[in-house]
Amino acid sequence: MKTYKSLSAALLAAFSLGLPLAGVQTSNAQTNTNLFPARINLVCITTNQTGGLVYDHVDTSEFVEESALDIGISNFTGLKLVYNRSNSSLEVINRTNHAVLSTPLSFDGGISLTNSNHTRVELQTYVFLDTNTVASGLLSATERLTYGSSNQLRSFGLRGQLSYSFTDGTNSPTICRGILLVGSALTADRDHDDDDDNNGNNGNGNNGNHGQGNNGNHGNGNNGNGNGNGNGNNGNGNGNHGKGKP
């Protein structure tokens, strides 16, 4: 199932020129470049011939591959998804020469709110597919920026929720919803996952400590250690052999 419409032949001819662009950044900004690595995860929903709902999970690699197939590229080696901050768009580029192969999604219009020192932006903007001039959905996102001593941009990150729809030819309409992560948000997302794992490993026992014994006179639990989910290991009550409550 496609997650966006095919590009026109005219665009394919333009992209095939392979004009070089600025190098892709990591989460830290570099001079004269507005490209940041991006990751997208979608669930696209449509109906089948019997009227049932079909759910298709689309990750970044699948998103890139479908974009490439739509313009006739079947070799996916060296392709990368990036966010171009200069024109607020998602682009599929060639890692080697940085040529733009396609622009499956772009964002424009809507409203944005910025804090006083311009380090955080809350925005809601419209989603456009390929070269379409009619919006197909919305992106609600938070941008985070950091600056150096000379006010130069040091890092940029975007984390947002994406929702759009399209109809591909004679197929049933499709609704896509998901998460878009850009730049420093990729690292922040990994750190958040690591924190969750660590918290699970060091979880405190839920009432495992000093658990009241069943039929025991306030029997103390044997300091049950929390497991990965933070649940106490049912410490055994010492009072009249009462078993500690979980």
Sequence and secondary structure as in RCSB ss.txt:
>XXXX:A:sequence
MKTYKSLSAALLAAFSLGLPLAGVQTSNAQTNTNLFPARINLVCITTNQTGGLVYDHVDTSEFVEESALDIGISN
FTGLKLVYNRSNSSLEVINRTNHAVLSTPLSFDGGISLTNSNHTRVELQTYVFLDTNTVASGLLSATERLTYGSS
NQLRSFGLRGQLSYSFTDGTNSPTICRGILLVGSALTADRDHDDDDDNNGNNGNGNNGNHGQGNNGNHGNGNNGN
GNGNGNGNNGNGNGNHGKGKP
>XXXX:A:secstr
  SS    HHHHHHHTT         SB  TT  EEEEEEEEEEEEE TTS EEEEEE HHHHHHHHHHHTT   
 TTEEEEEETTTTEEEEEETTT  EEEEEEEEEEEEEEE TTSSEEEEEEEEEETT SS  EEEEEEEEEEE TT
S EEEEEEEEEEEEEE  TTS  EEEEEEEEEEHHHHHHHHHHHHHHHHHHT   SS TT  BTTSSS       
  TTS     B  GGG BB  
